[in-house]
Amino acid sequence: MFLTSITVWLLCFGTTVISTASTKSTFVSTLSKDAQDLFIESMDWLDRMYDADAGYVYDPSATTALRHDTRTSAWYAIGLLARNQNDDIDQAKRIIKNVISGQFKDPKDQWFGTYQQYPEEPTVGTSAYPPVIYTTWDPNWRGFIGTAFIIGLEEFPDLIDLQLTDLMHRSLYNNTIGDSYRVGGVDGDNLYPSYTNPSLMRAITSAWTGNTFKNGNMTNAGETYAKEIIDLFDRADTLSEFNSATYTGVSLLALTMWAKYAPQTSIMSSKGKQILQDTWKTIGTLYHAELRNLAGPWDRGYGFDMNRYFGIIAAHIWTLVGKDSAPVIEKVYMMSHSADFAISPLVAILADYHNALVPQSAVDSLTQFPGEHLVNTSAYSIPYDSYPRRITAWLSERISIGGESFNETVVGGPAINPTQFNPAVIQWNTGDGVGFITLHATEAAIDAVAGPGYLNITYPYGTSASQFQLLVSTFAKQANVVSWDDVQGLSVTPSGTINPDINITYSMTDGAINDFTFWNFTYSMPEGSTEVPNILLEVRLK
């Protein structure tokens, strides 16, 4: 869905340059110790991946044979501005110019205003490289790169010369125009206000850019979109994209920008602070400090144990309570999904402002488990949910159980991805780390209810063909698993309308999910059964 008539800024500018040689920054030294530690460690890691010959950072996933990565390069450039040592500023300018040179510039294209995923890629829209959203081009990179540019322009204006400032402003203008093409359900796009992390970035980028250019339509578009996000949040004080170790981290960064950069007259200024604080209150109730994990359910997860994969919320926790208490290992770069560690310089830059807004009760919960408690809340993702998703969780010493009840139009949650959607989860201390049991979603409607020592899962519209696929972690002291008796550290008693015979396979057969290996415990229904599919897992720590 495209605008038929728009003004597009040409990326051609003068040559006025202001010297920054005498404006050496001491910004990093002003950060709190834990924010400094996060900044320094993440920048040291990015330094090792920077290709000075190309002016890009190599793809940090290390799976692409030395391909470069545009988004990571933009994040690194803002980190260079913050550090401002040696030739950091020159390199930052070079990277930013490279990133903008790879911005798509034809307003007729659906991908107008977003950025190349990597500079070596073919031209999007050619026969060899057809336009496939989230494959050959990514609309969310407008938000990720646009917010990075705004942070750089807001925090380090004296280090960015007038020519580059103009270039970044005009890039943001085209970015915002292009993002206005996005309408959920149109042209294969899925950007609804309930898609929280890019929606939050869209709102602040549009309003900030409109305010910069004195463009009332652009400013109002950001404000209007923000109001739609806020209306969803205010229903139950929860983000629609609920309890994601990765994307809640992105949302917290965007909400910090709402609070810090939106004009005082903007709805984002006050509501950004409130939503950030309420989100941290929810995090505080679901975070299990003993396990160093968010209790389930997780709307979008890239793993089943935050101690083994890097979730962006871990960067925020690091700045609040220190690395030693955060859900990371000493060698962060060895964790699964460690490429997201590249956003850490931005988290560190905004940490002191962000952390001053976090309720003390939430901070306390990050290091001290408060004791056994129940959580009851809900979240709502329009247009996918027939009604708000009902969320229950039980947390006790060394164990957490979480479930989500919903009726959706798709299988796999609003992201339509069963590998990310975890509607029913048990985690516990095995004695050798964190064990997990998680339901692999195969139904569009599930009632999963958690309580003290149990997880009850029902498929209200299931049939005799329905299955319960329970992904069970591997264990340090139990290499072979052939029954529930082999689960390390947890006694599990299953019951329900299921056929009690169980099929157990190893992930060599099923394929690892998000780099995690597991045992797949699959229960089927009795042949010809007319009963509602149900399984009750009663558990206790061994």
Long-range contacts (C-beta under 8 A, 24 or more apart in sequence): 1-181, 1-183, 1-186, 1-187, 2-107, 2-108, 2-110, 2-181, 3-107, 3-177, 3-180, 3-181, 6-107, 6-177, 8-105, 8-107, 8-174, 8-177, 9-170, 9-173, 9-174, 10-170, 11-100, 11-103, 11-105, 11-167, 11-170, 11-171, 11-174, 13-163, 13-166, 13-167, 13-170, 14-163, 14-166, 15-163, 16-161, 16-162, 16-163, 17-161, 17-162, 17-163, 18-161, 18-162, 19-161, 20-89, 20-158, 20-159, 20-161, 23-158, 23-159, 24-84, 25-81, 25-82, 25-83, 25-84, 25-156, 25-159, 27-82, 27-83, 27-84, 27-155, 27-156, 27-349, 28-82, 28-83, 30-352, 31-348, 31-349, 31-351, 31-352, 32-319, 32-351, 32-352, 32-355, 33-322, 34-318, 34-319, 34-320, 34-321, 34-322, 34-323, 34-351, 35-319, 35-348, 35-351, 35-352, 35-355, 36-348, 37-318, 37-322, 37-323, 38-315, 38-318, 38-319, 38-323, 38-344, 38-347, 38-348, 38-351, 39-79, 39-82, 39-83, 39-344, 39-345, 39-348, 39-349, 41-323, 41-332, 41-344, 42-79, 42-315, 42-341, 42-342, 42-344, 42-345, 42-348, 43-76, 43-79, 43-80, 43-83, 43-345, 45-332, 45-333, 45-341, 46-72, 46-75, 46-76, 46-79, 46-342, 46-345, 50-76, 50-91, 52-91, 54-98, 54-119, 55-91, 55-94, 55-95, 55-97, 55-98, 56-95, 56-98, 56-119, 57-95, 57-342, 59-118, 59-339, 60-338, 60-339, 60-341, 60-342, 61-339, 64-118, 67-118, 67-120, 68-118, 68-119, 68-120, 69-117, 69-118, 70-99, 70-102, 70-115, 70-116, 70-117, 70-118, 70-119, 70-141, 70-145, 71-115, 71-117, 71-141, 71-144, 71-145, 71-342, 72-339, 72-342, 73-98, 73-99, 74-99, 74-115, 74-144, 74-145, 74-148, 74-149, 75-144, 75-148, 75-342, 75-343, 75-345, 75-346, 76-342, 76-345, 77-148, 77-152, 78-148, 78-149, 78-151, 78-152, 78-156, 78-345, 78-346, 78-349, 79-345, 79-346, 79-349, 81-152, 81-155, 81-156, 81-159, 81-160, 82-155, 82-156, 82-345, 82-348, 82-349, 84-156, 84-159, 89-159, 92-152, 92-159, 93-160, 93-161, 93-164, 96-149, 96-152, 96-164, 96-167, 96-168, 97-164, 97-167, 99-145, 100-167, 100-168, 100-171, 103-171, 103-174, 103-175, 104-137, 104-178, 105-174, 107-177, 107-178, 110-181, 110-187, 111-137, 111-139, 111-178, 112-174, 112-177, 112-178, 112-181, 113-142, 113-174, 113-175, 113-176, 113-177, 113-178, 113-179, 114-138, 114-139, 114-141, 114-142, 114-175, 114-178, 114-179, 115-141, 115-142, 115-145, 117-141, 133-187, 133-188, 133-189, 139-179, 139-182, 139-189, 139-191, 139-198, 140-198, 140-201, 142-175, 142-176, 142-178, 142-179, 142-202, 142-205, 143-179, 143-197, 143-198, 143-201, 143-202, 143-205, 143-254, 144-201, 145-175, 146-172, 146-175, 146-176, 146-179, 146-201, 146-205, 146-209, 147-201, 147-204, 147-205, 147-253, 147-254, 147-257, 147-346, 148-346, 150-204, 150-205, 150-208, 150-257, 150-261, 151-257, 151-346, 151-349, 151-350, 154-260, 154-261, 155-349, 169-209, 169-212, 169-213, 172-205, 172-208, 172-209, 172-212, 173-209, 173-213, 175-205, 175-209, 176-205, 176-206, 176-209, 176-210, 176-218, 179-205, 179-206, 180-206, 180-221, 184-383, 185-383, 190-414, 192-381, 192-382, 192-383, 193-225, 193-228, 193-229, 193-231, 193-232, 193-240, 193-382, 194-232, 194-240, 194-241, 194-380, 194-381, 194-382, 194-383, 194-384, 194-414, 195-240, 195-241, 195-381, 195-414, 196-229, 196-239, 196-240, 196-241, 196-247, 196-251, 197-241, 197-247, 197-250, 197-251, 197-254, 199-225, 199-228, 199-229, 200-229, 200-250, 200-251, 200-254, 200-255, 200-258, 201-250, 201-254, 203-229, 203-258, 203-268, 204-254, 204-257, 204-258, 204-261, 204-262, 204-268, 207-262, 207-263, 207-266, 207-268, 208-257, 208-261, 208-262, 211-263, 222-268, 223-266, 223-267, 223-268, 226-258, 226-266, 226-267, 226-268, 226-271, 227-267, 230-267, 230-271, 230-275, 232-380, 232-382, 233-275, 233-278, 235-378, 235-380, 235-388, 236-377, 236-378, 236-379, 236-380, 236-388, 237-278, 237-281, 237-282, 237-377, 238-278, 238-279, 238-282, 238-377, 238-378, 238-379, 239-275, 239-279, 239-379, 240-379, 240-380, 240-381, 240-382, 240-414, 241-299, 241-300, 241-381, 241-414, 242-297, 242-298, 242-299, 242-379, 242-389, 242-391, 243-282, 243-286, 243-294, 243-296, 243-297, 243-298, 243-299, 243-391, 244-298, 244-299, 244-300, 244-301, 244-311, 244-313, 245-294, 245-298, 245-301, 245-302, 245-303, 245-306, 245-309, 245-311, 245-312, 245-313, 245-314, 245-327, 246-300, 246-301, 246-302, 246-311, 246-312, 246-313, 246-337, 246-340, 247-300, 247-312, 248-279, 248-283, 248-312, 248-313, 249-311, 249-312, 249-313, 249-314, 249-315, 249-316, 249-343, 249-347, 250-312, 250-343, 251-279, 252-276, 252-279, 252-280, 252-313, 252-316, 252-354, 253-312, 253-343, 253-346, 253-347, 253-350, 253-354, 255-279, 256-350, 256-353, 256-354, 256-357, 257-350, 259-353, 259-357, 260-350, 260-353, 273-357, 276-354, 276-357, 276-358, 277-357, 277-358, 277-359, 280-358, 280-359, 280-362, 281-359, 281-361, 281-362, 282-377, 283-313, 283-362, 283-365, 284-359, 284-361, 284-362, 284-364, 284-365, 284-366, 285-365, 285-373, 285-375, 285-393, 286-375, 286-393, 286-395, 286-402, 287-365, 287-366, 288-369, 288-395, 288-400, 288-427, 289-365, 289-366, 289-367, 289-368, 289-369, 290-369, 290-397, 290-398, 290-429, 291-398, 291-400, 291-427, 291-428, 291-429, 291-434, 292-326, 292-327, 292-434, 293-327, 293-400, 293-427, 293-434, 295-375, 295-393, 295-395, 295-400, 295-401, 295-402, 295-425, 295-427, 296-393, 296-400, 296-401, 296-402, 296-403, 296-422, 296-423, 296-424, 296-425, 296-426, 296-427, 296-438, 297-391, 297-393, 297-402, 297-403, 297-404, 297-422, 297-423, 297-424, 297-425, 297-448, 298-420, 298-421, 298-422, 298-425, 299-379, 299-413, 299-414, 299-415, 299-420, 299-421, 300-413, 300-415, 300-417, 300-420, 300-421, 301-420, 301-422, 301-514, 302-336, 302-337, 302-420, 302-514, 303-336, 303-337, 303-514, 303-515, 303-516, 304-422, 304-425, 304-427, 304-436, 304-438, 304-471, 304-473, 304-514, 304-516, 304-518, 305-427, 305-433, 305-434, 305-436, 305-473, 305-516, 307-433, 307-434, 308-335, 308-336, 308-516, 309-335, 309-336, 309-337, 309-514, 309-515, 309-516, 310-335, 310-336, 310-337, 310-338, 310-340, 310-341, 311-337, 311-340, 312-340, 312-343, 312-347, 315-341, 315-343, 315-344, 315-347, 315-348, 316-347, 316-351, 316-354, 317-366, 319-347, 319-348, 319-351, 319-354, 319-355, 320-355, 320-358, 320-363, 320-366, 321-363, 321-366, 321-367, 325-366, 325-367, 326-366, 336-514, 336-515, 336-516, 337-514, 337-515, 369-395, 369-397, 371-397, 372-396, 372-397, 372-452, 374-451, 374-452, 375-402, 381-408, 381-413, 381-414, 383-409, 384-408, 384-409, 384-410, 384-413, 384-414, 385-414, 392-449, 392-450, 392-451, 393-450, 394-450, 394-451, 394-452, 394-453, 396-452, 398-428, 398-429, 398-541, 399-426, 399-427, 399-428, 399-429, 399-490, 399-539, 399-541, 400-425, 400-426, 400-427, 400-428, 401-425, 401-426, 401-450, 401-451, 401-453, 401-454, 401-455, 401-539, 402-450, 403-448, 403-449, 403-450, 403-455, 403-456, 403-457, 404-446, 404-448, 405-446, 405-447, 405-448, 405-449, 406-445, 406-446, 407-444, 407-445, 407-460, 408-444, 408-445, 409-444, 410-444, 411-441, 411-442, 411-443, 411-444, 412-441, 413-441, 418-442, 419-513, 419-514, 420-514, 423-448, 424-448, 424-450, 424-455, 424-457, 426-455, 426-490, 426-537, 426-539, 428-489, 428-490, 428-539, 428-541, 429-489, 429-541, 430-473, 430-475, 430-476, 430-488, 430-489, 430-490, 431-477, 431-488, 431-489, 432-475, 432-476, 432-477, 432-488, 433-476, 434-473, 435-472, 435-473, 435-475, 435-487, 435-488, 435-489, 435-490, 436-471, 436-472, 436-473, 437-470, 437-471, 437-472, 437-473, 437-492, 437-537, 438-470, 438-471, 439-468, 439-469, 439-470, 439-471, 440-469, 440-470, 440-471, 440-513, 440-520, 442-466, 442-467, 442-469, 453-538, 453-539, 453-540, 454-536, 454-537, 454-538, 454-539, 455-536, 455-537, 455-539, 456-534, 456-535, 456-536, 456-537, 457-534, 457-535, 457-536, 457-537, 458-532, 458-533, 458-534, 459-532, 459-533, 459-534, 460-532, 462-525, 462-532, 462-533, 463-525, 463-533, 464-525, 464-526, 464-527, 464-528, 464-529, 464-530, 465-525, 466-524, 466-525, 466-533, 467-522, 467-523, 467-524, 467-525, 468-498, 468-522, 468-523, 468-533, 468-535, 469-520, 469-521, 469-522, 470-520, 470-521, 470-522, 470-523, 470-537, 471-513, 471-518, 471-519, 471-520, 471-521, 472-518, 472-519, 472-520, 472-521, 473-516, 473-518, 473-519, 474-517, 474-518, 474-519, 481-519, 484-521, 489-541, 489-542, 490-539, 490-540, 490-541, 490-542, 491-539, 491-540, 491-541, 491-542, 492-537, 492-538, 492-539, 493-537, 493-538, 493-539, 494-523, 494-535, 494-536, 494-537, 494-538, 495-535, 495-536, 495-538, 496-533, 496-534, 496-535, 496-536, 497-525, 497-526, 497-529, 497-531, 497-532, 497-533, 497-534, 497-535, 498-523, 498-524, 498-525, 498-526, 498-533, 498-534, 498-535, 499-523, 499-524, 499-525, 499-526
